[in-house]
Amino acid sequence: MATVLSGTSGALYYKPAGTSATFKAANVTNASNTINVGSYLGFKVNDKVALATGGGTLPGGLSASTDYFVLTYTAATGAMTLSTSVGGSVQALSDDGTDGASPFTLQFKDFQSVGDCREWSFEVTREELDTTVIGATLAQNAPFRTFVTGFADGSGSATVYFTDDDTTIANRLIEDVIQRKQVGATFKLYTDLVLSGSNPDDTSSTSIEVPSVINSASFTVNPDDAQAIEISFRPTSAPTFDFARS
């Protein structure tokens, strides 16, 4: 007999807005160990990031198999330096790299648990396209319209608690509603979260992964209750439904 899931089986994980970037060899200045990943993105110091080559050769000193941490990022210029550890020394670059068919990519590495989430919801809807043919054959009963399904769309919301710790991913999610460049914002909505140690076991868990834009944050303060902020979002591309446990 199947076990019905409860709300305690679910969880919300998140990758922040503005944390997916591309760059080319021309954007690398190895003399200062900087990479221009683009201005006014949402990267913050100590974000763990991963690199991909795009078919080229990464700047000397960098590897696609190594995790890096943002050491510095200047939003006005887009200049970034990396380190192999949190607060470590700057990663030295020996050359600018060689471009491939696609640009290099630099992205926020791991989903972060929004531990201050009270609830989340996600709705998928489908359009109906009317395919009724006018002039149907006369019969005893009125003809019915005919329809086929069209494009899918979605919308989601999450209620998160506002805390006095401005380093939490929940507070960052709330702030991301005003982040101009939201590329990289992705929700991982676990319908049944199974942990392996302290990390999600995605083989055993079930989830919906939603690349998103965050389009509202509703602030309501009641002196008697914890401050809960209602976030709304919608997909920027097709969500990934993973309900298989294999």
N, C-alpha and C positions, 0 to 999 in steps of 0.2 A: 504494500500500500504506500502511495506517495505521501510525503510529509509536506503539509502546507507551510509555506514560509511566513514568518512574522516580520514585523518592521525591524526587529533587532537583528535580522539577518542582513540588512542592507547597510550601505555606507556610501559616502561621497568622497571621491578623490579628484584632484584638480591639477592642471598645469597652467601657470599664469599667462595672462594676455601679454602680447608683445615680446614673446621669448622664442621666436623662431626667425632665423635670419639667414641670408645668403651673402656670400662675398666672393670676390675673385682675387687673383694674384696681385692685381693692381691696387687692391684695397689693403694690402699688407705692407707695413713698414718695419722690416726686420731690424733696422738700426735702433728703433725705440721699442721693439717687441710688441707693437700694437697692430690690431686688426680693426678696420673700419667696417662694422657690421650694420651700420645704418643709424640715423639719428632718431631720437624720441621713441625708442623701443622701451620695453618694460623690464629689462634685465636689472637685477640687483646684485650687489656684492655678495659673494658666497653661493650664488646659484650654481648648481651642478649642471654642466652642459656636455653634450656629445657632438663630435664632428663627423662629417662624411665628405668623401672626396669629390663626388660628382664626376668621377672618371679621370680626374687629374691627380696631381701629386700635392699633398698638403705642404704648407710651409715647413721648412726644416725645423725639427724640434717638436712637431705635433704629430699625433697618431690617431687614427680613427678607432683604435682599440683601447684608448686610454680615456678615462673620465677626467674632466677639468673643472675648475671652479673659477667663477668670475672674480678677478682680483680688483679690477677697476672698470667702470663704464661711465663715460661722459655722454649724457643724453644729447647735449647740444651739438656735439661733433660726431658721435657714433663710435668713438675710439674705445677699444676694449683691450685689456690685458688679461691673461689667464695664469692660473697656477695649478699644480697637481694636488694641492691640499688647501683646505680652508685657511685663509690668512697666511699662506706660504709665500715663498719668493716668486718673483715673476718668471714665467716660462720663457726661456730665451728662444728666439727665432733666428735661424742661421741663414734663411733665404725666404723669398716670397712665395715659393711654390710654383706649380705649373697648372694652368687651367685645363679642364677637361671639357667634355661635351656639355656638362651642366655645371653651375657654380658650386663652390663648396657650401655646405650647410652647417649651421651651428644652432643647436636646439636645446631647450630645457630637457634634462634627461629623464627624471622619474616623476610619476604622479605622486602628489603629496596628499596625505589624509587630512580632510577638513574635519578635525575632531570636534569643532564647535558647531556642527550642523545639527539642526533639530529635525529637519525632514527635507525630502526632495521629491519632485514629480516630473514626469516627462510624458508628453502626449504626441502620438503620431496620427496625422489625418491624411486622407486621400481625397483628391478631387473626383467628381463624378462628371463624365462627359456624356451628354445626351445624344444618342444615336437613333432616336425615333425617326421613322420614315413617314412623311406626310402622305395621306391618301391610302391608309391601310384598308384592306378588304372589309366591306360592310358585314357585320355579324350581329348576333343577339346582344353581346356585351360590348361595352366601350373598350377600345384598344388601350393597352397600357404602354406607357413610355418605356424605352429600353436605354440602358446605360452601360458604359464600361468605365473602369477605374482609370484615373489619370495620375498626375504627379503626386508625390508624397511630400508632406511638410511636417514640421515638428515644432514644438515649443516646450520649454521646461522652466521650472522654478526651483529655488532652494531657499530655505530659511536658515540663516546662520546667526550665531550670537556674536555681538560686538563686544570685544574685551579690551582691557587696558594694556594688553601685550601687542604692540604693533609689529612684532616679528612673526605672528601666526599666519598661516596660509589662509585662514578664514578672513582676517582683516585685509589681507592682500587681495582676496577675491572681491571683497566689498569695494575696495579702492579701484579695482580694474574696470568698473563701470565707466570711469572717465578717462581710461587709457585710450589715447587716440588710435594707435595702431594695435589692434587686438589679435593679430596673427599669432597662432600658437595656443590661444585659449582653448582648452579641451577639458571636458568633464568626463570622468569615469564613474558611472552610476552603477554601483554594485547592488544587484538584487539579492545576491547571496554571497557574502564575503567569507572566504576561508583563508586563514592566515597560515603562513609557513614561517615560524619565528615571528618577526615583527612586520613581515612583508606579505602582501597579497599573493596567494597561490592562484594564478590565473588559469591554471589547468583545472583546478577543482571549483573555482568560483564561477558565478554567472554575472554578466555585466552588460552595460550599454556604453559605448565610447562615443562621445559627441563633440566633434570640433565645433566651436561656437563663437557667436558674438554675444556679449553681455549688453542688454539694452535697457535695463532699469535696476535701480536699487531703491527700495522704499524704506525710509527710516521712520520708525514710530517709537516714541519714548513714553513709557508709563512708569511713574515712580515706584509702583508696587511690583513690577515684573522685570525680569532680565531683558536687556535690549536685544531684540531679534530683528534682523534686517531681511527683507524679502527680495531676493535676486531673481530676475527673469532672464532667460537666454533662449537662443534659437540656433539650429544647426547652420553651419556654413557649407557643409557637404554631407553626404550620406552617413548617418550613424552606423556603427558596427555593433550588431547584436551578437553576443557570444553567450548562448544559453546551453552550450554543450559542455559536458564535464569530461572532456578527453582532449 
